[in-house]
Amino acid sequence: MGDFIVSDDFPDYKYYNGELENPYCGRGENPLDFSNPKALFWHYEKHFDEWENEQKDYNEFMSNLINNKLSEYYRNEKELWEMYHHHSIKK
């Protein structure tokens, strides 16, 4: 996970909580906008929740998302991790 330390309570940080529509994204807005991190991470967590895989691991999914897929668009992984934790709502 690069230089960013993820705490043991990592799985307690969530955006998606079973909603049908993205509560952080207005009608016509793009949920994949880095200026709206809550909508962005909600979008990906929803896909994780719908993923049919007995071996699915939330920590691994988010690590791969931030360190690989999202870092292709937003180059600073440390800022991505900070964005994820700073804007999330701890359960």
PyMOL Python script that loads the backbone (N, CA, C, O; Angstrom):
from pymol import cmd

cmd.read_pdbstr("""\
ATOM      1  N   MET A   1       0.827  -1.193   0.000  1.00  0.00           N
ATOM      2  CA  MET A   1       0.000   0.000   0.000  1.00  0.00           C
ATOM      3  C   MET A   1       0.864   1.247   0.000  1.00  0.00           C
ATOM      4  O   MET A   1       0.451   2.296   0.492  1.00  0.00           O
ATOM      5  N   GLY A   2       2.012   1.136  -0.529  1.00  0.00           N
ATOM      6  CA  GLY A   2       2.871   2.301  -0.631  1.00  0.00           C
ATOM      7  C   GLY A   2       3.328   2.771   0.732  1.00  0.00           C
ATOM      8  O   GLY A   2       3.517   1.964   1.642  1.00  0.00           O
ATOM      9  N   ASP A   3       3.506   4.069   0.875  1.00  0.00           N
ATOM     10  CA  ASP A   3       3.979   4.643   2.121  1.00  0.00           C
ATOM     11  C   ASP A   3       2.858   4.961   3.095  1.00  0.00           C
ATOM     12  O   ASP A   3       3.121   5.384   4.220  1.00  0.00           O
ATOM     13  N   PHE A   4       1.626   4.768   2.687  1.00  0.00           N
ATOM     14  CA  PHE A   4       0.499   5.137   3.533  1.00  0.00           C
ATOM     15  C   PHE A   4       0.127   3.971   4.430  1.00  0.00           C
ATOM     16  O   PHE A   4      -0.105   2.865   3.941  1.00  0.00           O
ATOM     17  N   ILE A   5       0.068   4.198   5.720  1.00  0.00           N
ATOM     18  CA  ILE A   5      -0.241   3.154   6.679  1.00  0.00           C
ATOM     19  C   ILE A   5      -1.759   3.060   6.845  1.00  0.00           C
ATOM     20  O   ILE A   5      -2.434   4.057   7.098  1.00  0.00           O
ATOM     21  N   VAL A   6      -2.273   1.849   6.697  1.00  0.00           N
ATOM     22  CA  VAL A   6      -3.703   1.619   6.877  1.00  0.00           C
ATOM     23  C   VAL A   6      -3.890   0.962   8.232  1.00  0.00           C
ATOM     24  O   VAL A   6      -3.252  -0.044   8.543  1.00  0.00           O
ATOM     25  N   SER A   7      -4.766   1.535   9.027  1.00  0.00           N
ATOM     26  CA  SER A   7      -4.973   1.031  10.381  1.00  0.00           C
ATOM     27  C   SER A   7      -5.782  -0.259  10.382  1.00  0.00           C
ATOM     28  O   SER A   7      -6.361  -0.643   9.365  1.00  0.00           O
ATOM     29  N   ASP A   8      -5.816  -0.925  11.535  1.00  0.00           N
ATOM     30  CA  ASP A   8      -6.547  -2.182  11.672  1.00  0.00           C
ATOM     31  C   ASP A   8      -8.048  -2.008  11.478  1.00  0.00           C
ATOM     32  O   ASP A   8      -8.743  -2.973  11.161  1.00  0.00           O
ATOM     33  N   ASP A   9      -8.556  -0.792  11.663  1.00  0.00           N
ATOM     34  CA  ASP A   9     -10.002  -0.576  11.524  1.00  0.00           C
ATOM     35  C   ASP A   9     -10.376  -0.200  10.092  1.00  0.00           C
ATOM     36  O   ASP A   9     -11.454   0.346   9.855  1.00  0.00           O
ATOM     37  N   PHE A  10      -9.492  -0.488   9.138  1.00  0.00           N
ATOM     38  CA  PHE A  10      -9.747  -0.212   7.721  1.00  0.00           C
ATOM     39  C   PHE A  10     -11.124  -0.685   7.245  1.00  0.00           C
ATOM     40  O   PHE A  10     -11.811   0.071   6.558  1.00  0.00           O
ATOM     41  N   PRO A  11     -11.561  -1.929   7.591  1.00  0.00           N
ATOM     42  CA  PRO A  11     -12.874  -2.376   7.106  1.00  0.00           C
ATOM     43  C   PRO A  11     -14.046  -1.577   7.679  1.00  0.00           C
ATOM     44  O   PRO A  11     -15.162  -1.674   7.169  1.00  0.00           O
ATOM     45  N   ASP A  12     -13.809  -0.795   8.727  1.00  0.00           N
ATOM     46  CA  ASP A  12     -14.884  -0.008   9.318  1.00  0.00           C
ATOM     47  C   ASP A  12     -15.186   1.265   8.536  1.00  0.00           C
ATOM     48  O   ASP A  12     -16.168   1.952   8.818  1.00  0.00           O
ATOM     49  N   TYR A  13     -14.342   1.581   7.552  1.00  0.00           N
ATOM     50  CA  TYR A  13     -14.571   2.766   6.741  1.00  0.00           C
ATOM     51  C   TYR A  13     -15.371   2.368   5.521  1.00  0.00           C
ATOM     52  O   TYR A  13     -14.907   1.580   4.697  1.00  0.00           O
ATOM     53  N   LYS A  14     -16.578   2.910   5.400  1.00  0.00           N
ATOM     54  CA  LYS A  14     -17.435   2.537   4.286  1.00  0.00           C
ATOM     55  C   LYS A  14     -18.187   3.767   3.779  1.00  0.00           C
ATOM     56  O   LYS A  14     -18.463   4.709   4.521  1.00  0.00           O
ATOM     57  N   TYR A  15     -18.503   3.720   2.501  1.00  0.00           N
ATOM     58  CA  TYR A  15     -19.355   4.741   1.889  1.00  0.00           C
ATOM     59  C   TYR A  15     -20.691   4.111   1.520  1.00  0.00           C
ATOM     60  O   TYR A  15     -21.745   4.679   1.807  1.00  0.00           O
ATOM     61  N   TYR A  16     -20.658   2.948   0.891  1.00  0.00           N
ATOM     62  CA  TYR A  16     -21.864   2.269   0.431  1.00  0.00           C
ATOM     63  C   TYR A  16     -22.513   1.513   1.580  1.00  0.00           C
ATOM     64  O   TYR A  16     -21.858   0.733   2.272  1.00  0.00           O
ATOM     65  N   ASN A  17     -23.802   1.750   1.777  1.00  0.00           N
ATOM     66  CA  ASN A  17     -24.542   1.077   2.839  1.00  0.00           C
ATOM     67  C   ASN A  17     -25.860   0.507   2.337  1.00  0.00           C
ATOM     68  O   ASN A  17     -26.866   0.532   3.045  1.00  0.00           O
ATOM     69  N   GLY A  18     -25.848  -0.011   1.105  1.00  0.00           N
ATOM     70  CA  GLY A  18     -27.028  -0.668   0.554  1.00  0.00           C
ATOM     71  C   GLY A  18     -27.997   0.241  -0.169  1.00  0.00           C
ATOM     72  O   GLY A  18     -29.068  -0.209  -0.574  1.00  0.00           O
ATOM     73  N   GLU A  19     -27.658   1.503  -0.343  1.00  0.00           N
ATOM     74  CA  GLU A  19     -28.556   2.433  -1.038  1.00  0.00           C
ATOM     75  C   GLU A  19     -28.711   2.030  -2.508  1.00  0.00           C
ATOM     76  O   GLU A  19     -27.794   1.465  -3.104  1.00  0.00           O
ATOM     77  N   LEU A  20     -29.876   2.326  -3.081  1.00  0.00           N
ATOM     78  CA  LEU A  20     -30.108   2.034  -4.497  1.00  0.00           C
ATOM     79  C   LEU A  20     -29.444   3.075  -5.397  1.00  0.00           C
ATOM     80  O   LEU A  20     -28.941   2.749  -6.472  1.00  0.00           O
ATOM     81  N   GLU A  21     -29.448   4.309  -4.955  1.00  0.00           N
ATOM     82  CA  GLU A  21     -28.853   5.412  -5.712  1.00  0.00           C
ATOM     83  C   GLU A  21     -27.710   6.013  -4.902  1.00  0.00           C
ATOM     84  O   GLU A  21     -27.710   5.973  -3.671  1.00  0.00           O
ATOM     85  N   ASN A  22     -26.751   6.563  -5.608  1.00  0.00           N
ATOM     86  CA  ASN A  22     -25.592   7.182  -4.966  1.00  0.00           C
ATOM     87  C   ASN A  22     -26.038   8.451  -4.228  1.00  0.00           C
ATOM     88  O   ASN A  22     -26.393   9.437  -4.873  1.00  0.00           O
ATOM     89  N   PRO A  23     -26.026   8.445  -2.883  1.00  0.00           N
ATOM     90  CA  PRO A  23     -26.507   9.600  -2.124  1.00  0.00           C
ATOM     91  C   PRO A  23     -25.557  10.802  -2.180  1.00  0.00           C
ATOM     92  O   PRO A  23     -25.925  11.902  -1.768  1.00  0.00           O
ATOM     93  N   TYR A  24     -24.350  10.595  -2.683  1.00  0.00           N
ATOM     94  CA  TYR A  24     -23.353  11.663  -2.732  1.00  0.00           C
ATOM     95  C   TYR A  24     -23.257  12.305  -4.115  1.00  0.00           C
ATOM     96  O   TYR A  24     -22.430  13.187  -4.345  1.00  0.00           O
ATOM     97  N   CYS A  25     -24.109  11.853  -5.026  1.00  0.00           N
ATOM     98  CA  CYS A  25     -24.020  12.302  -6.408  1.00  0.00           C
ATOM     99  C   CYS A  25     -25.379  12.814  -6.873  1.00  0.00           C
ATOM    100  O   CYS A  25     -26.378  12.101  -6.781  1.00  0.00           O
ATOM    101  N   GLY A  26     -25.417  14.030  -7.364  1.00  0.00           N
ATOM    102  CA  GLY A  26     -26.654  14.595  -7.874  1.00  0.00           C
ATOM    103  C   GLY A  26     -26.996  14.066  -9.256  1.00  0.00           C
ATOM    104  O   GLY A  26     -26.150  13.494  -9.943  1.00  0.00           O
ATOM    105  N   ARG A  27     -28.221  14.260  -9.647  1.00  0.00           N
ATOM    106  CA  ARG A  27     -28.680  13.806 -10.957  1.00  0.00           C
ATOM    107  C   ARG A  27     -27.838  14.467 -12.053  1.00  0.00           C
ATOM    108  O   ARG A  27     -27.663  15.685 -12.067  1.00  0.00           O
ATOM    109  N   GLY A  28     -27.331  13.656 -12.954  1.00  0.00           N
ATOM    110  CA  GLY A  28     -26.540  14.165 -14.062  1.00  0.00           C
ATOM    111  C   GLY A  28     -25.065  14.348 -13.737  1.00  0.00           C
ATOM    112  O   GLY A  28     -24.269  14.626 -14.634  1.00  0.00           O
ATOM    113  N   GLU A  29     -24.682  14.198 -12.463  1.00  0.00           N
ATOM    114  CA  GLU A  29     -23.277  14.320 -12.084  1.00  0.00           C
ATOM    115  C   GLU A  29     -22.555  12.996 -12.319  1.00  0.00           C
ATOM    116  O   GLU A  29     -23.158  11.926 -12.232  1.00  0.00           O
ATOM    117  N   ASN A  30     -21.282  13.078 -12.613  1.00  0.00           N
ATOM    118  CA  ASN A  30     -20.469  11.891 -12.815  1.00  0.00           C
ATOM    119  C   ASN A  30     -19.960  11.403 -11.460  1.00  0.00           C
ATOM    120  O   ASN A  30     -19.280  12.154 -10.762  1.00  0.00           O
ATOM    121  N   PRO A  31     -20.274  10.151 -11.066  1.00  0.00           N
ATOM    122  CA  PRO A  31     -19.820   9.665  -9.763  1.00  0.00           C
ATOM    123  C   PRO A  31     -18.308   9.404  -9.723  1.00  0.00           C
ATOM    124  O   PRO A  31     -17.745   9.207  -8.646  1.00  0.00           O
ATOM    125  N   LEU A  32     -17.660   9.401 -10.867  1.00  0.00           N
ATOM    126  CA  LEU A  32     -16.229   9.107 -10.913  1.00  0.00           C
ATOM    127  C   LEU A  32     -15.382  10.371 -10.943  1.00  0.00           C
ATOM    128  O   LEU A  32     -14.293  10.388 -11.516  1.00  0.00           O
ATOM    129  N   ASP A  33     -15.888  11.420 -10.325  1.00  0.00           N
ATOM    130  CA  ASP A  33     -15.207  12.709 -10.281  1.00  0.00           C
ATOM    131  C   ASP A  33     -14.374  12.777  -8.992  1.00  0.00           C
ATOM    132  O   ASP A  33     -14.912  12.620  -7.896  1.00  0.00           O
ATOM    133  N   PHE A  34     -13.067  13.010  -9.126  1.00  0.00           N
ATOM    134  CA  PHE A  34     -12.198  13.054  -7.960  1.00  0.00           C
ATOM    135  C   PHE A  34     -12.483  14.250  -7.053  1.00  0.00           C
ATOM    136  O   PHE A  34     -12.029  14.274  -5.909  1.00  0.00           O
ATOM    137  N   SER A  35     -13.223  15.234  -7.541  1.00  0.00           N
ATOM    138  CA  SER A  35     -13.584  16.355  -6.686  1.00  0.00           C
ATOM    139  C   SER A  35     -14.756  16.005  -5.766  1.00  0.00           C
ATOM    140  O   SER A  35     -15.119  16.791  -4.891  1.00  0.00           O
ATOM    141  N   ASN A  36     -15.348  14.814  -5.969  1.00  0.00           N
ATOM    142  CA  ASN A  36     -16.428  14.324  -5.116  1.00  0.00           C
ATOM    143  C   ASN A  36     -16.061  12.909  -4.651  1.00  0.00           C
ATOM    144  O   ASN A  36     -16.649  11.936  -5.123  1.00  0.00           O
ATOM    145  N   PRO A  37     -15.091  12.786  -3.727  1.00  0.00           N
ATOM    146  CA  PRO A  37     -14.595  11.466  -3.338  1.00  0.00           C
ATOM    147  C   PRO A  37     -15.640  10.543  -2.732  1.00  0.00           C
ATOM    148  O   PRO A  37     -15.550   9.327  -2.899  1.00  0.00           O
ATOM    149  N   LYS A  38     -16.627  11.089  -2.033  1.00  0.00           N
ATOM    150  CA  LYS A  38     -17.645  10.223  -1.444  1.00  0.00           C
ATOM    151  C   LYS A  38     -18.423   9.499  -2.544  1.00  0.00           C
ATOM    152  O   LYS A  38     -18.672   8.298  -2.435  1.00  0.00           O
ATOM    153  N   ALA A  39     -18.806  10.212  -3.592  1.00  0.00           N
ATOM    154  CA  ALA A  39     -19.529   9.597  -4.708  1.00  0.00           C
ATOM    155  C   ALA A  39     -18.646   8.578  -5.420  1.00  0.00           C
ATOM    156  O   ALA A  39     -19.115   7.511  -5.817  1.00  0.00           O
ATOM    157  N   LEU A  40     -17.382   8.908  -5.577  1.00  0.00           N
ATOM    158  CA  LEU A  40     -16.425   8.028  -6.250  1.00  0.00           C
ATOM    159  C   LEU A  40     -16.273   6.708  -5.501  1.00  0.00           C
ATOM    160  O   LEU A  40     -16.413   5.641  -6.100  1.00  0.00           O
ATOM    161  N   PHE A  41     -15.987   6.764  -4.199  1.00  0.00           N
ATOM    162  CA  PHE A  41     -15.771   5.537  -3.439  1.00  0.00           C
ATOM    163  C   PHE A  41     -17.073   4.772  -3.220  1.00  0.00           C
ATOM    164  O   PHE A  41     -17.053   3.543  -3.165  1.00  0.00           O
ATOM    165  N   TRP A  42     -18.200   5.461  -3.094  1.00  0.00           N
ATOM    166  CA  TRP A  42     -19.497   4.787  -2.992  1.00  0.00           C
ATOM    167  C   TRP A  42     -19.713   3.924  -4.230  1.00  0.00           C
ATOM    168  O   TRP A  42     -20.120   2.767  -4.126  1.00  0.00           O
ATOM    169  N   HIS A  43     -19.439   4.493  -5.400  1.00  0.00           N
ATOM    170  CA  HIS A  43     -19.608   3.794  -6.677  1.00  0.00           C
ATOM    171  C   HIS A  43     -18.833   2.480  -6.689  1.00  0.00           C
ATOM    172  O   HIS A  43     -19.379   1.445  -7.071  1.00  0.00           O
ATOM    173  N   TYR A  44     -17.575   2.510  -6.278  1.00  0.00           N
ATOM    174  CA  TYR A  44     -16.753   1.304  -6.302  1.00  0.00           C
ATOM    175  C   TYR A  44     -17.128   0.317  -5.207  1.00  0.00           C
ATOM    176  O   TYR A  44     -17.066  -0.893  -5.424  1.00  0.00           O
ATOM    177  N   GLU A  45     -17.518   0.811  -4.034  1.00  0.00           N
ATOM    178  CA  GLU A  45     -17.947  -0.096  -2.972  1.00  0.00           C
ATOM    179  C   GLU A  45     -19.224  -0.825  -3.360  1.00  0.00           C
ATOM    180  O   GLU A  45     -19.402  -1.992  -3.009  1.00  0.00           O
ATOM    181  N   LYS A  46     -20.110  -0.154  -4.077  1.00  0.00           N
ATOM    182  CA  LYS A  46     -21.342  -0.802  -4.548  1.00  0.00           C
ATOM    183  C   LYS A  46     -20.990  -1.944  -5.487  1.00  0.00           C
ATOM    184  O   LYS A  46     -21.575  -3.023  -5.394  1.00  0.00           O
ATOM    185  N   HIS A  47     -20.045  -1.723  -6.387  1.00  0.00           N
ATOM    186  CA  HIS A  47     -19.617  -2.786  -7.295  1.00  0.00           C
ATOM    187  C   HIS A  47     -18.997  -3.943  -6.528  1.00  0.00           C
ATOM    188  O   HIS A  47     -19.204  -5.103  -6.884  1.00  0.00           O
ATOM    189  N   PHE A  48     -18.242  -3.642  -5.484  1.00  0.00           N
ATOM    190  CA  PHE A  48     -17.659  -4.701  -4.662  1.00  0.00           C
ATOM    191  C   PHE A  48     -18.763  -5.515  -4.005  1.00  0.00           C
ATOM    192  O   PHE A  48     -18.706  -6.745  -3.993  1.00  0.00           O
ATOM    193  N   ASP A  49     -19.768  -4.839  -3.458  1.00  0.00           N
ATOM    194  CA  ASP A  49     -20.853  -5.513  -2.759  1.00  0.00           C
ATOM    195  C   ASP A  49     -21.623  -6.439  -3.702  1.00  0.00           C
ATOM    196  O   ASP A  49     -22.076  -7.505  -3.288  1.00  0.00           O
ATOM    197  N   GLU A  50     -21.772  -6.034  -4.971  1.00  0.00           N
ATOM    198  CA  GLU A  50     -22.520  -6.816  -5.952  1.00  0.00           C
ATOM    199  C   GLU A  50     -21.684  -7.925  -6.584  1.00  0.00           C
ATOM    200  O   GLU A  50     -22.225  -8.791  -7.271  1.00  0.00           O
ATOM    201  N   TRP A  51     -20.383  -7.905  -6.360  1.00  0.00           N
ATOM    202  CA  TRP A  51     -19.459  -8.860  -6.956  1.00  0.00           C
ATOM    203  C   TRP A  51     -19.719 -10.248  -6.394  1.00  0.00           C
ATOM    204  O   TRP A  51     -19.685 -10.451  -5.180  1.00  0.00           O
ATOM    205  N   GLU A  52     -19.981 -11.204  -7.279  1.00  0.00           N
ATOM    206  CA  GLU A  52     -20.263 -12.582  -6.879  1.00  0.00           C
ATOM    207  C   GLU A  52     -18.952 -13.354  -6.789  1.00  0.00           C
ATOM    208  O   GLU A  52     -18.474 -13.886  -7.791  1.00  0.00           O
ATOM    209  N   ASN A  53     -18.371 -13.418  -5.596  1.00  0.00           N
ATOM    210  CA  ASN A  53     -17.113 -14.118  -5.414  1.00  0.00           C
ATOM    211  C   ASN A  53     -16.984 -14.500  -3.948  1.00  0.00           C
ATOM    212  O   ASN A  53     -16.982 -13.633  -3.074  1.00  0.00           O
ATOM    213  N   GLU A  54     -16.874 -15.798  -3.678  1.00  0.00           N
ATOM    214  CA  GLU A  54     -16.770 -16.260  -2.293  1.00  0.00           C
ATOM    215  C   GLU A  54     -15.476 -15.801  -1.633  1.00  0.00           C
ATOM    216  O   GLU A  54     -15.413 -15.689  -0.408  1.00  0.00           O
ATOM    217  N   GLN A  55     -14.450 -15.536  -2.424  1.00  0.00           N
ATOM    218  CA  GLN A  55     -13.137 -15.168  -1.904  1.00  0.00           C
ATOM    219  C   GLN A  55     -12.954 -13.652  -1.791  1.00  0.00           C
ATOM    220  O   GLN A  55     -11.853 -13.185  -1.501  1.00  0.00           O
ATOM    221  N   LYS A  56     -14.018 -12.883  -2.015  1.00  0.00           N
ATOM    222  CA  LYS A  56     -13.834 -11.427  -2.059  1.00  0.00           C
ATOM    223  C   LYS A  56     -13.360 -10.880  -0.717  1.00  0.00           C
ATOM    224  O   LYS A  56     -13.849 -11.254   0.349  1.00  0.00           O
ATOM    225  N   ASP A  57     -12.405  -9.995  -0.816  1.00  0.00           N
ATOM    226  CA  ASP A  57     -11.749  -9.403   0.353  1.00  0.00           C
ATOM    227  C   ASP A  57     -11.795  -7.892   0.172  1.00  0.00           C
ATOM    228  O   ASP A  57     -11.162  -7.349  -0.733  1.00  0.00           O
ATOM    229  N   TYR A  58     -12.544  -7.218   1.034  1.00  0.00           N
ATOM    230  CA  TYR A  58     -12.740  -5.772   0.906  1.00  0.00           C
ATOM    231  C   TYR A  58     -11.421  -5.013   0.961  1.00  0.00           C
ATOM    232  O   TYR A  58     -11.194  -4.102   0.164  1.00  0.00           O
ATOM    233  N   ASN A  59     -10.544  -5.384   1.904  1.00  0.00           N
ATOM    234  CA  ASN A  59      -9.259  -4.684   2.027  1.00  0.00           C
ATOM    235  C   ASN A  59      -8.444  -4.814   0.753  1.00  0.00           C
ATOM    236  O   ASN A  59      -7.868  -3.838   0.273  1.00  0.00           O
ATOM    237  N   GLU A  60      -8.397  -6.025   0.206  1.00  0.00           N
ATOM    238  CA  GLU A  60      -7.637  -6.252  -1.027  1.00  0.00           C
ATOM    239  C   GLU A  60      -8.256  -5.479  -2.196  1.00  0.00           C
ATOM    240  O   GLU A  60      -7.546  -4.895  -3.015  1.00  0.00           O
ATOM    241  N   PHE A  61      -9.595  -5.487  -2.258  1.00  0.00           N
ATOM    242  CA  PHE A  61     -10.287  -4.769  -3.332  1.00  0.00           C
ATOM    243  C   PHE A  61      -9.963  -3.283  -3.292  1.00  0.00           C
ATOM    244  O   PHE A  61      -9.612  -2.699  -4.317  1.00  0.00           O
ATOM    245  N   MET A  62     -10.078  -2.661  -2.112  1.00  0.00           N
ATOM    246  CA  MET A  62      -9.816  -1.225  -2.005  1.00  0.00           C
ATOM    247  C   MET A  62      -8.346  -0.915  -2.239  1.00  0.00           C
ATOM    248  O   MET A  62      -8.021   0.102  -2.852  1.00  0.00           O
ATOM    249  N   SER A  63      -7.457  -1.768  -1.764  1.00  0.00           N
ATOM    250  CA  SER A  63      -6.029  -1.555  -2.005  1.00  0.00           C
ATOM    251  C   SER A  63      -5.721  -1.605  -3.496  1.00  0.00           C
ATOM    252  O   SER A  63      -5.003  -0.751  -4.016  1.00  0.00           O
ATOM    253  N   ASN A  64      -6.262  -2.600  -4.176  1.00  0.00           N
ATOM    254  CA  ASN A  64      -6.042  -2.701  -5.625  1.00  0.00           C
ATOM    255  C   ASN A  64      -6.664  -1.528  -6.362  1.00  0.00           C
ATOM    256  O   ASN A  64      -6.083  -1.003  -7.312  1.00  0.00           O
ATOM    257  N   LEU A  65      -7.845  -1.118  -5.923  1.00  0.00           N
ATOM    258  CA  LEU A  65      -8.517   0.020  -6.554  1.00  0.00           C
ATOM    259  C   LEU A  65      -7.662   1.275  -6.439  1.00  0.00           C
ATOM    260  O   LEU A  65      -7.402   1.941  -7.440  1.00  0.00           O
ATOM    261  N   ILE A  66      -7.229   1.599  -5.242  1.00  0.00           N
ATOM    262  CA  ILE A  66      -6.481   2.838  -5.010  1.00  0.00           C
ATOM    263  C   ILE A  66      -5.075   2.763  -5.603  1.00  0.00           C
ATOM    264  O   ILE A  66      -4.615   3.709  -6.241  1.00  0.00           O
ATOM    265  N   ASN A  67      -4.394   1.636  -5.389  1.00  0.00           N
ATOM    266  CA  ASN A  67      -3.004   1.527  -5.826  1.00  0.00           C
ATOM    267  C   ASN A  67      -2.860   1.271  -7.322  1.00  0.00           C
ATOM    268  O   ASN A  67      -1.795   1.518  -7.886  1.00  0.00           O
ATOM    269  N   ASN A  68      -3.891   0.791  -7.960  1.00  0.00           N
ATOM    270  CA  ASN A  68      -3.782   0.460  -9.379  1.00  0.00           C
ATOM    271  C   ASN A  68      -4.740   1.286 -10.227  1.00  0.00           C
ATOM    272  O   ASN A  68      -4.327   2.241 -10.886  1.00  0.00           O
ATOM    273  N   LYS A  69      -6.009   0.921 -10.211  1.00  0.00           N
ATOM    274  CA  LYS A  69      -6.969   1.553 -11.112  1.00  0.00           C
ATOM    275  C   LYS A  69      -7.068   3.069 -10.938  1.00  0.00           C
ATOM    276  O   LYS A  69      -6.951   3.814 -11.911  1.00  0.00           O
ATOM    277  N   LEU A  70      -7.281   3.527  -9.703  1.00  0.00           N
ATOM    278  CA  LEU A  70      -7.449   4.970  -9.503  1.00  0.00           C
ATOM    279  C   LEU A  70      -6.149   5.732  -9.677  1.00  0.00           C
ATOM    280  O   LEU A  70      -6.160   6.890 -10.093  1.00  0.00           O
ATOM    281  N   SER A  71      -5.028   5.097  -9.365  1.00  0.00           N
ATOM    282  CA  SER A  71      -3.755   5.812  -9.504  1.00  0.00           C
ATOM    283  C   SER A  71      -3.387   6.039 -10.967  1.00  0.00           C
ATOM    284  O   SER A  71      -2.491   6.829 -11.265  1.00  0.00           O
ATOM    285  N   GLU A  72      -4.072   5.352 -11.882  1.00  0.00           N
ATOM    286  CA  GLU A  72      -3.878   5.632 -13.311  1.00  0.00           C
ATOM    287  C   GLU A  72      -4.408   7.021 -13.657  1.00  0.00           C
ATOM    288  O   GLU A  72      -3.914   7.668 -14.580  1.00  0.00           O
ATOM    289  N   TYR A  73      -5.408   7.471 -12.915  1.00  0.00           N
ATOM    290  CA  TYR A  73      -6.054   8.753 -13.200  1.00  0.00           C
ATOM    291  C   TYR A  73      -5.606   9.861 -12.250  1.00  0.00           C
ATOM    292  O   TYR A  73      -5.606  11.041 -12.601  1.00  0.00           O
ATOM    293  N   TYR A  74      -5.231   9.460 -11.063  1.00  0.00           N
ATOM    294  CA  TYR A  74      -4.834  10.415 -10.030  1.00  0.00           C
ATOM    295  C   TYR A  74      -3.513   9.894  -9.483  1.00  0.00           C
ATOM    296  O   TYR A  74      -3.500   8.916  -8.735  1.00  0.00           O
ATOM    297  N   ARG A  75      -2.432  10.512  -9.832  1.00  0.00           N
ATOM    298  CA  ARG A  75      -1.096   9.938  -9.681  1.00  0.00           C
ATOM    299  C   ARG A  75      -0.578   9.775  -8.260  1.00  0.00           C
ATOM    300  O   ARG A  75       0.333   8.975  -8.047  1.00  0.00           O
ATOM    301  N   ASN A  76      -1.103  10.480  -7.297  1.00  0.00           N
ATOM    302  CA  ASN A  76      -0.546  10.431  -5.957  1.00  0.00           C
ATOM    303  C   ASN A  76      -1.332   9.449  -5.086  1.00  0.00           C
ATOM    304  O   ASN A  76      -2.418   9.776  -4.606  1.00  0.00           O
ATOM    305  N   GLU A  77      -0.780   8.238  -4.879  1.00  0.00           N
ATOM    306  CA  GLU A  77      -1.468   7.210  -4.099  1.00  0.00           C
ATOM    307  C   GLU A  77      -1.684   7.632  -2.646  1.00  0.00           C
ATOM    308  O   GLU A  77      -2.724   7.335  -2.056  1.00  0.00           O
ATOM    309  N   LYS A  78      -0.700   8.324  -2.073  1.00  0.00           N
ATOM    310  CA  LYS A  78      -0.843   8.772  -0.682  1.00  0.00           C
ATOM    311  C   LYS A  78      -2.055   9.701  -0.554  1.00  0.00           C
ATOM    312  O   LYS A  78      -2.827   9.586   0.397  1.00  0.00           O
ATOM    313  N   GLU A  79      -2.219  10.610  -1.503  1.00  0.00           N
ATOM    314  CA  GLU A  79      -3.389  11.507  -1.475  1.00  0.00           C
ATOM    315  C   GLU A  79      -4.682  10.732  -1.676  1.00  0.00           C
ATOM    316  O   GLU A  79      -5.705  11.071  -1.081  1.00  0.00           O
ATOM    317  N   LEU A  80      -4.649   9.695  -2.506  1.00  0.00           N
ATOM    318  CA  LEU A  80      -5.851   8.873  -2.696  1.00  0.00           C
ATOM    319  C   LEU A  80      -6.248   8.188  -1.386  1.00  0.00           C
ATOM    320  O   LEU A  80      -7.423   8.174  -1.020  1.00  0.00           O
ATOM    321  N   TRP A  81      -5.267   7.624  -0.685  1.00  0.00           N
ATOM    322  CA  TRP A  81      -5.559   6.981   0.604  1.00  0.00           C
ATOM    323  C   TRP A  81      -6.084   7.999   1.604  1.00  0.00           C
ATOM    324  O   TRP A  81      -7.041   7.719   2.326  1.00  0.00           O
ATOM    325  N   GLU A  82      -5.474   9.171   1.656  1.00  0.00           N
ATOM    326  CA  GLU A  82      -5.942  10.219   2.569  1.00  0.00           C
ATOM    327  C   GLU A  82      -7.354  10.648   2.206  1.00  0.00           C
ATOM    328  O   GLU A  82      -8.181  10.882   3.087  1.00  0.00           O
ATOM    329  N   MET A  83      -7.631  10.752   0.914  1.00  0.00           N
ATOM    330  CA  MET A  83      -8.961  11.121   0.439  1.00  0.00           C
ATOM    331  C   MET A  83      -9.978  10.074   0.877  1.00  0.00           C
ATOM    332  O   MET A  83     -11.075  10.407   1.328  1.00  0.00           O
ATOM    333  N   TYR A  84      -9.604   8.811   0.741  1.00  0.00           N
ATOM    334  CA  TYR A  84     -10.509   7.722   1.119  1.00  0.00           C
ATOM    335  C   TYR A  84     -10.850   7.788   2.610  1.00  0.00           C
ATOM    336  O   TYR A  84     -12.023   7.740   2.982  1.00  0.00           O
ATOM    337  N   HIS A  85      -9.840   7.898   3.453  1.00  0.00           N
ATOM    338  CA  HIS A  85     -10.074   7.899   4.903  1.00  0.00           C
ATOM    339  C   HIS A  85     -10.660   9.222   5.406  1.00  0.00           C
ATOM    340  O   HIS A  85     -11.495   9.225   6.311  1.00  0.00           O
ATOM    341  N   HIS A  86     -10.238  10.313   4.839  1.00  0.00           N
ATOM    342  CA  HIS A  86     -10.704  11.616   5.313  1.00  0.00           C
ATOM    343  C   HIS A  86     -12.203  11.829   5.053  1.00  0.00           C
ATOM    344  O   HIS A  86     -12.902  12.408   5.885  1.00  0.00           O
ATOM    345  N   HIS A  87     -12.687  11.366   3.907  1.00  0.00           N
ATOM    346  CA  HIS A  87     -14.079  11.616   3.547  1.00  0.00           C
ATOM    347  C   HIS A  87     -15.039  10.513   3.948  1.00  0.00           C
ATOM    348  O   HIS A  87     -16.254  10.679   3.844  1.00  0.00           O
ATOM    349  N   SER A  88     -14.509   9.391   4.403  1.00  0.00           N
ATOM    350  CA  SER A  88     -15.403   8.270   4.739  1.00  0.00           C
ATOM    351  C   SER A  88     -16.072   8.490   6.095  1.00  0.00           C
ATOM    352  O   SER A  88     -15.634   9.293   6.919  1.00  0.00           O
ATOM    353  N   ILE A  89     -17.131   7.750   6.276  1.00  0.00           N
ATOM    354  CA  ILE A  89     -17.879   7.799   7.526  1.00  0.00           C
ATOM    355  C   ILE A  89     -17.585   6.501   8.256  1.00  0.00           C
ATOM    356  O   ILE A  89     -17.922   5.421   7.770  1.00  0.00           O
ATOM    357  N   LYS A  90     -16.970   6.600   9.400  1.00  0.00           N
ATOM    358  CA  LYS A  90     -16.613   5.400  10.146  1.00  0.00           C
ATOM    359  C   LYS A  90     -17.871   4.850  10.794  1.00  0.00           C
ATOM    360  O   LYS A  90     -18.624   5.574  11.445  1.00  0.00           O
ATOM    361  N   LYS A  91     -18.082   3.553  10.603  1.00  0.00           N
ATOM    362  CA  LYS A  91     -19.275   2.903  11.179  1.00  0.00           C
ATOM    363  C   LYS A  91     -19.163   2.824  12.674  1.00  0.00           C
ATOM    364  O   LYS A  91     -20.067   2.311  13.334  1.00  0.00           O
TER     365      LYS A  91
END
""", "prot")
cmd.dss("prot")
cmd.show_as("cartoon", "prot")
cmd.util.cbc("prot")
cmd.orient("prot")
